[in-house]
């Protein structure tokens, strides 16, 4: 199957209402033009992938017109490994945004699934058909509101909860302890620092999380310094979940493993080099008996959750109070494997007519 055409579309995504943030000084995703990539072959098979981030539409269109179309047209669409390596070579001079590094690869996997008539998670080997989803909060206003949100999440069936707090170490530690006391010892809890701390503050929060028996401690510090993560791991008992946003896919993940700081590695289609990059990380982690937890609530990541043996949850965002359960998650907090061929696009935006066939059937 030779690639015949590469097109970029934009989809208008409304701003969330109410607006949300991940911590003080770090706002959540606003509305804007999201980029969608479509790759078409000479035998009429297509694949699509979303660049996900609002504001990515113009960037993706420019990249397609300037680089990607010339690079991809005429290539064999089944040579995903070769094309993955080619995109990484292009990144050397283009300095591609991290959320665009995997968009071509994800579209090619979608194309392969559609050509074969099976969901991508089955092409990847198919490990499970359902997985529990944890409630991943945004930042709320007070301890009392967090406890209320936690109650709602548990009532909606979510079996586990992850906090995004304020980025204030004293307040965050107090919240973490209060939530454990509120929900009791049996509810799995996680904490995401959204890269808001330096090492001393990360230690302060990490000791509270250790005391409260949190399942993991995610991205407390910007991930450019592996040494700081090594020092943190040596000083706290709570397991670290690392390498979510650092560039380099499995290459940078390998250095985190070598440092000894990782009990969990983050992987995803959107930030770790598409489906191919995400699976490389998962297999690398599995070789060391470390879990590879999938970051983010996209369709591509649902497929990854069904294909990766060493992952335990799907991340479901809770962005409002009252809490609204994400589409496709049942009353037991479980998300089932997609059944449509390929990957699909999540329902929601008003997609152009040319993209309607790619929306996941709910």
N, C-alpha and C positions, 0 to 999 in steps of 0.2 A: 504494500500500500504506500504509494508515494504521496507526499504532502503536496496538495494543489494550491491551497490558499490559507492564509492566516489573517484573521480579522479581530479587531478589538471593538467591543461595544461598551457603552456606559449605561448603568442603571442608577436611577435616582433613589437613594435611600433616605427616608425622612429622619430627622433628628429624634433621638429617643425622648419620650415624654413620660415621666420627668427625666431631666438630664441626670447623669451620674458621674462618679469619679472612682478611681482606684485607690487613691490616698490623697492627702493634702498636696496640692501642687501638681497633680497628675490626673487630668480630666479623662473621662471615658470617651468612647467613640462618638463623634457627632454625625450628623447627616452629611450627605454629599454624593458625588458621582463615583460609584464603585465600578472598577474595570472587570470586564468579562472577556476572556480569550476564547476564540473558536478556531480550531484547526480542522480543515477539510481535506480529505484524500481524493485521489483520482477515481476511486470506485464509489464515491459518494458517502463514505462513512465520516462522521464528525465527532469531535470531542471538545468539551468545554471545561473551563476552570475559572473560578472567581479569584480576583486579586484581593478581595475581602475588605480591605481598609477603605473607608470613605476618603475620597480625594485621589484614589488610585487610578481613576478612569483616564485622566489626561496623561498621567505618567505612562500608563500601559499603552495608550494609543501612540504616543511619541516613540516608545521603545519598539513597537511593532513596525512603525513606518521607517524608523531609522536603522534598525538592526535585525529584528526577529524574522520579518518576512523574507529578507534576502538569505538569512541563514537557514531557514527551515524549508522553504519551497524547493521541491525536488528531492528531499531526503526521504528515506524509508521510515515511515511512522512507527514501525515495529522495533526500531533500533533505539529503544529508550535509554539504555545504558550509555551508548555512544553520544546521544544527544544531551544527556545529563552532563557528561564530562565536557561537552562542547560549551554548554551554557556556563559552566564554572570557569572555563578558559576565557570566555567573553567577559565574565565578571571582573577579571583581572584589570581590564582597562575601563570598563563601563561603570564599575562600582554600583551594581544593581541594588535597589532597596531589598532588604532581606525578605519582605513579604512577596516580592516578585521573582525570587530565585527559583521557586518551585512551580510557578504557574504553568510553564510549558510542559513540564513533566506530568503534572496532575491532569492537564488536558489530554496528554497522550495516553495516560492510563484510562481515562474516561473513554477515549476512542477505542482502545483495545477491548474494554469490557463490552461496549456496544457492538463491536465487530464480532465478538464471540457470543453475544447474547446472554451474558451473565454479569452479576454485580462484581465490582472490582475486588471486594473482600474475598470472593471465591477464587478469582484469578491469583490472588496473593497466597492462597493455600487454605483459607477458611478455617479458623480455629474455633469460633463460637458463633452462636446465632443471637445472643442477647448479652447485655452487660449492665450492671447497676450504674446509675448516674449520681454523682454527688452535686449538691447545690453549691455553686461558687458565687459568693456574694460580691456585690460592689461595696462601696464605702457608705455606710449609713451614719446617722447623726450622733447616736448615743449608745451606751451599753444597753439601755432598756430597749431601744429599737432593734438592736441586733438580736437580743433574746426573743423578742416578738417575731422577728423574721425567722429565726431558727425554729420556733414552735410551728410556724406556718409551713416551713419546708418539711419538717418531720410529718406533719399532718397530711401533706400532699404526697407522701410516700418516699421522699428522698431518704436514703439510708445513711448518708454522710454529708458533712458540711465543711466547706473551706472558707476561711475569712480573708477578705481584703480589708485591712483596717486603715488607720489614719496616717501611719508613718511617724507617730510619736511613740518612742519606745516604752515609756512609762504607761501611757494610756493603752497601748496595744497589749502589753503584758497583762494589765489589769483586765482587759476585755477577754483575753484568751483564758485566763483562770476563771472568770465569771461564767463564760460559756460552758466550760467543762463542768463546773459545779451545777449549772442549770440543767444540762442534758443528761448528766450522769456518766458513769464510766464506760458504757457500752457503745456509745455512738462514736464512730470514727470521725475525728476532727483533723483538719489540715490548716496551715497558715501560709499565706502568700504575702511577702513583704513588698512586692512591686518595686524591688530595687531601691527602697527608700532609706536604708541604713548604711552607716559605716561599720567597721568591725566592732568597736565597743558597744554600739547600740544593738547590733545584731546579736552579740553575746548576751546582752541583758534580756532581750525578747526570747532568745533561744533557751535560756535557762528556765523561763516561765513555761515555755512549750514543753520542755523536758519534764518539768514537774507535773504538768497537766496531761502527759501521755499523748501528745499529738502524734498523728501518723507520719506527717512530714512537714518540713520547713522549707518553703520554696522562695527562691530568688530574694533573699534579704538584702543582698549587695549587688551592685552592677556586676555583670559576669565577666568583665575584662581581666580581673585579677584572680587567677586560680589559686594563688598562694593564700589570699585572704580566705577563700573557702576552705582550704586545707587547715588553716589555723582555727577557723570556726568549728570545723568538724572535730578537731582534737579537743575542743573545750566545752562542747554541749553534747547531750545524749540524744536529742531529737534527730532523726534521720534527715539528711539534706536531699532535696529534689532540685537538681541543677541543670544548667545548660539549655535553658529555654530560648533565650534571645541572642546568645553569642553566635556570631557568624561562623561558618565552617562545617556545618552538618556533622557527620560522624568524625571528621578530623579533629574538631575542637572537643567533641564529646569524649574522644579517646584520651585527650590530655586530662580531662576531669577525672576519668576513671584511673588513670595512672597516678594521679595525685593522692588517691585514696579517700577523697572527700565525698564521693557519691554513693548513696544507697539507692537513690532513684535518679534516672536520667529523664529529662523532658524530651519528647519527640512530637512532631506534628508535620502535616503537609504544608501549612502556611508559613512556618518560620524555619524549617529545617531541610529545605530543598525538595519539596514535593513528596510524592509517595515514595519515590526511590530513596531519597535522602532519609526520610522517616524510618523506612524499613532497615536501612543500613544501621541506623542508631539502635533500633530495637534488637537486631541480631548481635550487634557488638555488646550491648548490655547483657543480653541473655548468656553470652559466652562467659561472663563473670558472675552469673546468677544474680544480676541486678535488674530491678524492674524498670521498664520504659513506659512512663505514664504519658498519655496523649493529651496535649494541651489544646483547648479550644473546641468550640461547638459548631464546626462546619460539617457539611456532608462528607467531605474527604476524610475528616477525622473519625466520623462514624464507621467508615469502612476500615480504617486503621485499627480501631478498637476491636473489630470482629476478627482481624487477621493476626494480631500480635499476641502471642501466648503470655508474655510477661508484662501485661498491663492489667489493671484491676478495675478501673473506673472510666466512665465517660464524663467529661466536664460540662455541666449545664449551668449557664449563667443565670443568676437571679439579680435582675436590675431594678426591681421596683418593690415597693411596699404599699398595698398588698402584693403578695408574691403571686406571680403567674408561672405555672409550670410550663416548661418549654414543650413545643409541639413534638409529638412522637414519643414522649415518655409516659409510661402508663402509671396507674395509681400505686404501683409497688416501687416506683422509682427506677424502672427498667426501660432501656431503649433496645429495640429489636433491630436485627440486621436489615439493611435495605434490600429490597427485592428486585428493583428495576435494573436493567442492564447498565453497565457503566457506573458512574458516580452520581450524577444528577446535581441540580442546583436546589438549594433550600427554598421552600415557598416563602413568600413575603413581598418582595418588591414587584412592581409592575414591569415584568420583563418585556422587551420588544418581541414582536410576533416571531422573529427569526429564532428566538431562544425558548419559546414556549415548550417545545418538545423535550427540553432538557431538565425541566423542573421535576423534582422528586414527587412521586404520587404519594399522597398522605392517606 
